Amino acid sequence: MKALAVLTLALTLAVSAPAFAEPIAVQFTEGVSHAFPVLRSVGGEKLAQGEWLQIARGDRVENRLTFRFRDGSLYDERVVFSQKDTFTLVSYQLVQKGPSFPESIDAKVDRETGRYEVRYKGDEEATEEILTGKIELPGDVYNGLLGMLMKNMPAGSSTTVQIIAFTPRPRLVKMLLTPSGSDTVMMGEAAVPAVRFLIKPQLGLFASLLVTDLPDVKIWIHGGEAPAFLKFEGPLFFMGPIWRIDWS
């Protein structure tokens, strides 16, 4: 609960009137895909087996990423988006529960209805809270899609988008996506060149003074004619441990 209180206060200071930025133009369309990523600690210990399924139906794409942890915890993220000219988030649902997460949450938002619903428990002993209401989603909101956006950004460029943070009531937070260097990522026995991107929340001065030790979130993207998402490193929830997603 303490972490949530700090996050809520920080975001209250950071978030002002919604900023309507330009959505990201589609350079590479998404299609049908099925993969089985692994979630590990920074030390290499396997924490969870993942599954990622993506289905494209015309301009609308649905994807789902799940991680089932060895301790019984569950991370389940469902995204529906449009890729007609620009990427647009249509709906989003996130489930986090179990010993690996400090709070349990089942949250969903829908652009067409303009509504959200959040089911939240601060700990196992707490009574579940149910929050509902209206939310206006700007065109640059991209929960669950940041890695995909990086594949479509012009080489060497940075951009600022927004995500919805559930505190537990949904709030919009600006995120800076910026390339920070070139690395070689081992994919099996193959050495693959990649651009390392950083994802940095734009909390503002006062919020940054409250939250001074936010770790970097890193994503590695292989560029070229067929760009690919290679690896993720960072927390899956606010002030969480550093975890690594190895993609295959």
C-alpha positions in Angstrom: 0.0 0.0 0.0 2.9 2.4 0.7 4.2 2.0 -2.9 0.7 2.7 -4.2 0.4 5.8 -2.1 3.7 7.2 -3.3 2.8 6.4 -6.9 -0.6 8.1 -6.5 0.9 11.2 -5.1 3.7 11.3 -7.7 1.2 11.0 -10.5 -1.1 13.5 -9.0 1.8 16.0 -9.1 2.9 14.9 -12.6 -0.4 14.7 -14.4 -2.1 17.9 -15.4 -4.5 18.6 -18.3 -4.3 15.8 -20.9 -1.8 16.4 -23.7 -3.0 15.3 -27.1 0.0 14.4 -29.1 0.2 12.9 -32.5 -0.3 9.1 -32.7 2.5 7.0 -34.2 2.2 6.3 -38.0 2.3 2.7 -39.2 5.5 1.8 -41.0 5.3 -1.9 -40.5 1.9 -3.6 -40.1 1.4 -6.4 -37.5 0.2 -9.8 -38.4 -0.5 -13.3 -37.0 2.2 -14.4 -34.5 2.7 -16.9 -31.7 5.7 -16.9 -29.4 6.7 -18.3 -26.0 8.8 -15.7 -24.1 10.5 -16.5 -20.7 10.5 -14.1 -17.7 13.7 -14.2 -15.7 15.4 -12.4 -12.9 18.5 -10.3 -13.8 20.5 -13.2 -12.4 19.0 -15.6 -15.0 16.6 -17.5 -12.8 13.5 -18.5 -14.6 10.4 -17.0 -12.9 7.6 -17.6 -15.4 6.8 -19.2 -18.7 5.0 -16.9 -21.1 2.8 -17.1 -24.2 2.2 -14.3 -26.7 -0.6 -14.7 -29.2 -1.4 -12.1 -31.9 -4.2 -12.2 -34.5 -4.8 -9.6 -37.2 -8.2 -9.2 -38.7 -8.0 -6.5 -41.3 -6.9 -3.3 -39.7 -7.7 -4.5 -36.2 -5.2 -6.6 -34.2 -5.7 -8.5 -31.0 -2.8 -9.7 -28.9 -2.4 -11.3 -25.5 0.7 -11.8 -23.3 0.5 -14.1 -20.3 3.1 -15.1 -17.8 2.4 -18.0 -15.4 4.8 -17.8 -12.5 6.3 -20.8 -10.6 4.8 -19.4 -7.4 1.3 -19.4 -8.9 1.2 -15.7 -9.8 -0.4 -14.5 -13.1 0.4 -11.6 -15.4 -2.2 -11.4 -18.2 -2.3 -8.4 -20.6 -4.8 -8.1 -23.5 -4.6 -5.4 -26.1 -6.8 -4.6 -29.1 -5.5 -1.9 -31.5 -6.1 -0.4 -34.9 -3.3 -0.1 -37.5 -5.1 1.9 -40.1 -2.6 4.6 -41.0 -1.7 5.2 -37.4 -1.6 2.9 -34.3 -4.6 3.5 -32.1 -5.4 1.6 -28.8 -9.0 0.3 -28.9 -9.1 -1.6 -25.6 -6.8 -2.8 -22.9 -7.1 -5.2 -20.0 -4.4 -6.0 -17.3 -4.6 -8.7 -14.6 -1.8 -9.0 -12.0 -2.3 -11.3 -9.0 -0.3 -13.7 -6.8 2.7 -13.6 -4.5 5.0 -11.9 -7.1 2.8 -8.8 -7.1 2.3 -6.4 -4.1 -1.3 -5.7 -5.1 -3.9 -7.6 -7.1 -5.5 -5.7 -10.0 -7.9 -6.5 -12.8 -8.3 -3.3 -14.9 -9.8 -2.6 -18.3 -10.5 0.4 -20.5 -12.4 0.7 -23.7 -12.1 3.6 -26.2 -15.5 3.1 -27.9 -17.5 3.2 -24.7 -15.2 5.6 -22.9 -15.4 3.6 -19.7 -13.1 1.8 -17.3 -13.5 -0.8 -14.6 -10.8 -1.6 -12.0 -11.0 -4.4 -9.4 -8.3 -3.8 -6.8 -7.0 -5.4 -3.6 -4.1 -3.8 -1.7 -3.2 -7.2 -0.2 -4.6 -10.6 0.5 -6.5 -9.5 3.5 -8.0 -6.4 2.0 -11.5 -6.1 0.7 -11.8 -5.8 -3.0 -12.5 -2.3 -4.4 -14.4 -1.8 -7.6 -13.9 1.4 -9.4 -15.8 2.4 -12.5 -16.1 5.6 -14.5 -15.4 7.5 -17.8 -12.1 8.1 -19.3 -11.1 10.0 -22.5 -8.3 8.3 -24.3 -6.0 10.5 -26.4 -4.7 9.2 -29.6 -1.2 8.7 -28.3 -2.1 6.2 -25.4 -0.2 2.9 -26.0 -0.5 0.5 -23.1 1.0 -2.8 -24.1 2.4 -1.5 -27.4 5.6 0.4 -26.6 7.9 -2.3 -28.1 5.8 -2.3 -31.3 6.0 1.5 -31.5 9.8 1.4 -31.3 9.9 -0.8 -34.5 8.0 2.0 -36.3 10.0 5.0 -35.1 12.4 6.6 -37.6 16.0 5.6 -36.9 17.6 7.7 -34.2 14.4 9.5 -33.2 12.7 9.9 -29.9 9.1 10.4 -29.1 6.8 10.9 -26.1 3.6 9.0 -25.8 1.2 8.2 -22.9 0.2 5.1 -20.9 -2.6 4.6 -18.4 -1.3 3.9 -14.9 -3.8 2.3 -12.5 -3.3 3.8 -9.1 -5.8 2.1 -8.8 -7.9 4.8 -10.6 -6.6 5.3 -14.1 -4.3 8.2 -14.8 -2.4 9.2 -17.9 1.4 9.4 -17.7 3.8 10.6 -20.4 6.6 8.2 -21.4 9.7 9.2 -23.3 10.9 6.5 -25.8 14.5 7.2 -26.8 17.4 5.3 -28.4 20.4 5.2 -26.1 23.0 3.1 -27.9 23.8 0.0 -30.0 24.3 -3.5 -28.5 24.7 -7.1 -29.6 22.0 -9.4 -28.3 22.6 -13.2 -28.3 19.6 -15.0 -29.7 20.6 -18.6 -29.2 24.0 -18.8 -30.8 23.4 -15.9 -33.2 24.8 -12.4 -32.3 22.1 -10.0 -33.4 22.7 -6.2 -33.7 20.2 -4.1 -31.8 19.3 -0.6 -30.8 18.8 -0.2 -27.0 15.8 2.0 -26.2 15.0 3.6 -22.8 11.5 4.2 -21.5 11.4 7.1 -19.1 8.3 8.3 -17.3 8.0 12.1 -17.5 7.0 12.7 -13.9 7.9 16.4 -13.6 10.2 18.1 -11.1 8.1 17.6 -7.9 7.2 14.0 -8.6 10.8 13.2 -9.5 11.9 14.5 -6.0 9.4 12.1 -4.4 10.4 9.1 -6.6 14.2 9.3 -7.1 15.2 5.7 -7.7 13.0 4.6 -10.7 15.0 2.0 -12.6 15.5 2.3 -16.3 13.2 0.2 -18.6 15.2 -1.1 -21.6 14.0 -2.6 -24.8 16.2 -4.0 -27.5 15.0 -3.7 -31.2 16.6 -5.2 -34.2 16.2 -2.8 -37.1 16.3 -3.1 -40.9 13.6 -4.1 -43.4 12.0 -6.5 -40.9 12.5 -5.0 -37.4 12.0 -7.3 -34.4 11.6 -7.0 -30.6 14.4 -8.9 -29.0 14.5 -8.3 -25.2 13.0 -6.4 -22.3 14.6 -5.5 -19.0 12.8 -3.6 -16.2 10.0 -3.8 -13.7 6.5 -5.0 -14.7 5.0 -2.9 -11.9 5.8 0.4 -10.1 8.9 0.0 -7.9 9.0 -3.7 -8.7 12.2 -5.8 -9.2 14.2 -5.7 -12.4 13.0 -8.6 -14.6 14.1 -9.7 -18.0 11.9 -11.0 -20.9 13.8 -13.1 -23.4 11.8 -13.3 -26.6 11.9 -16.1 -29.1 
